[in-house]
């Protein structure tokens, strides 16, 4: 009896190790500018060319990024973009199972000059509302049958589900 319990305990303990198989990989790295400063907020987009699957993320305050749980193999097309900079494009990138692909990008010194953006509002001074709205008159409130005289009896008239 002791041996069968011990065997059962060993089988159950090893079950987690057998199920923990790695089937994906990732792309990680740092985005910098030509002067060596890190670029926070850069957008990194990796496209698996055969399937069209897109993985995207952005760099943090330290310039680091990570695109986890990516399909193994390739080829991938990876684009690194940032406002005011020309995009950096990497073609034919292949990633291996369980090994993060390290991609450190540096933007060139040639910056793109942005034109002025002007935002104008047209129309009168009306209060334009967007989204769903429910208006219930006082007469409707008085004629509405209630069971418990609680607010839930009235909120069932709203178009959204609670």
C-alpha positions as CSV (number, residue, x, y, z in Angstrom):
1,X,0.0,0.0,0.0
2,X,2.8,2.4,0.9
3,X,4.6,1.7,-2.5
4,X,1.5,2.4,-4.5
5,X,0.9,5.7,-2.6
6,X,4.5,6.7,-3.2
7,X,4.3,5.8,-6.9
8,X,1.1,7.9,-7.2
9,X,2.7,10.8,-5.4
10,X,5.7,10.7,-7.8
11,X,3.5,10.5,-10.9
12,X,1.5,13.5,-9.7
13,X,4.6,15.5,-8.8
14,X,6.1,14.9,-12.3
15,X,2.9,15.8,-14.1
16,X,3.7,19.6,-14.0
17,X,7.2,19.1,-15.4
18,X,5.9,17.1,-18.3
19,X,3.2,19.6,-19.2
20,X,5.6,22.7,-19.1
21,X,6.7,22.6,-22.7
22,X,8.0,25.8,-24.4
23,X,6.4,26.3,-27.8
24,X,7.1,30.0,-28.5
25,X,9.9,32.6,-28.5
26,X,10.2,36.4,-28.2
27,X,12.0,39.5,-29.5
28,X,13.6,41.8,-27.0
29,X,16.0,44.7,-27.2
30,X,16.7,48.4,-26.6
31,X,15.8,51.3,-28.9
32,X,18.3,54.3,-28.9
33,X,18.9,57.5,-30.8
34,X,22.1,58.3,-32.6
35,X,23.4,60.4,-29.7
36,X,23.1,57.3,-27.4
37,X,20.0,58.4,-25.4
38,X,17.2,55.8,-25.0
39,X,14.0,56.2,-26.9
40,X,10.9,55.8,-24.8
41,X,7.6,55.2,-26.5
42,X,9.0,53.8,-29.8
43,X,6.6,51.3,-31.5
44,X,7.9,47.9,-32.5
45,X,5.8,45.8,-34.9
46,X,6.8,42.3,-36.0
47,X,4.8,40.6,-38.8
48,X,5.1,36.9,-39.4
49,X,5.2,37.0,-43.2
50,X,3.8,33.6,-44.1
51,X,0.7,33.9,-41.8
52,X,0.3,37.7,-41.5
53,X,0.3,37.5,-37.7
54,X,1.2,40.8,-36.1
55,X,2.9,41.3,-32.7
56,X,3.4,44.8,-31.5
57,X,4.6,46.7,-28.4
58,X,6.4,49.8,-27.3
59,X,9.6,50.7,-25.6
60,X,9.5,51.6,-21.9
61,X,11.2,54.6,-20.1
62,X,14.5,52.7,-20.3
63,X,14.1,52.1,-24.0
64,X,13.6,48.4,-23.5
65,X,10.9,46.4,-25.3
66,X,9.7,42.7,-25.3
67,X,7.4,41.0,-27.7
68,X,6.5,37.7,-26.0
69,X,4.8,34.5,-27.1
70,X,5.8,34.8,-30.8
71,X,5.5,32.0,-33.3
72,X,8.8,30.2,-33.9
73,X,10.5,30.4,-37.2
74,X,10.0,33.1,-39.8
75,X,10.6,35.1,-41.8
76,X,9.5,38.1,-39.8
77,X,9.4,41.7,-40.9
78,X,10.2,44.0,-37.9
79,X,9.5,47.7,-38.0
80,X,10.7,50.2,-35.3
81,X,9.0,53.6,-35.5
82,X,9.2,56.8,-33.5
83,X,7.7,60.2,-34.0
84,X,10.1,62.4,-35.9
85,X,12.4,59.6,-37.0
86,X,12.6,57.6,-40.2
87,X,11.4,54.0,-39.5
88,X,13.9,51.1,-39.2
89,X,12.9,48.0,-41.0
90,X,14.4,44.5,-40.6
91,X,13.5,41.8,-43.1
92,X,14.0,38.0,-43.0
93,X,14.4,37.7,-39.3
94,X,14.1,34.1,-37.9
95,X,13.5,33.3,-34.3
96,X,14.4,30.0,-32.5
97,X,12.4,28.0,-30.0
98,X,12.8,29.3,-26.4
99,X,15.6,31.7,-27.3
100,X,14.8,35.4,-27.2
101,X,16.0,37.2,-30.4
102,X,17.9,40.3,-29.3
103,X,17.3,43.3,-31.6
104,X,19.0,46.6,-30.5
105,X,18.0,49.4,-32.8
106,X,19.5,52.8,-33.2
107,X,17.8,55.6,-35.0
108,X,19.9,57.7,-37.4
109,X,20.7,61.3,-37.0
110,X,18.5,62.3,-39.9
111,X,15.2,63.4,-38.3
112,X,11.9,63.9,-40.1
113,X,10.5,67.4,-39.7
114,X,6.9,67.4,-38.8
115,X,4.5,70.0,-40.2
116,X,2.2,72.1,-38.0
117,X,-1.0,70.5,-37.0
118,X,-4.1,72.7,-36.6
119,X,-7.2,71.5,-34.8
120,X,-10.4,73.4,-35.5
121,X,-14.0,72.9,-34.3
122,X,-16.9,73.6,-36.5
123,X,-20.5,74.1,-35.5
124,X,-22.3,76.0,-32.9
125,X,-22.1,75.9,-29.1
126,X,-24.4,72.8,-28.9
127,X,-23.5,70.2,-26.4
128,X,-22.8,67.2,-28.8
129,X,-23.2,63.9,-26.9
130,X,-21.9,60.6,-28.0
131,X,-22.8,57.1,-26.9
132,X,-26.0,55.5,-25.7
133,X,-28.6,57.5,-23.7
134,X,-31.9,56.6,-22.0
135,X,-34.4,59.3,-21.1
136,X,-37.3,58.3,-18.8
137,X,-40.0,60.8,-18.1
138,X,-41.6,61.4,-14.7
139,X,-44.8,59.9,-15.9
140,X,-43.0,56.7,-17.0
141,X,-41.3,56.4,-13.6
142,X,-44.6,56.7,-11.8
143,X,-46.4,54.1,-14.0
144,X,-43.5,51.6,-13.9
145,X,-44.4,48.6,-11.8
146,X,-41.8,48.0,-9.1
147,X,-41.4,44.9,-6.9
148,X,-38.9,46.1,-4.3
149,X,-39.0,49.9,-4.9
150,X,-35.2,49.8,-5.6
151,X,-33.1,51.5,-8.3
152,X,-32.7,48.1,-10.1
153,X,-36.4,48.2,-11.1
154,X,-35.7,51.4,-13.0
155,X,-32.2,50.6,-14.4
156,X,-33.6,47.6,-16.3
157,X,-34.9,50.2,-18.9
158,X,-31.3,51.0,-20.0
159,X,-30.1,49.5,-23.3
160,X,-26.9,48.1,-21.9
161,X,-26.6,44.9,-19.9
162,X,-25.6,45.1,-16.3
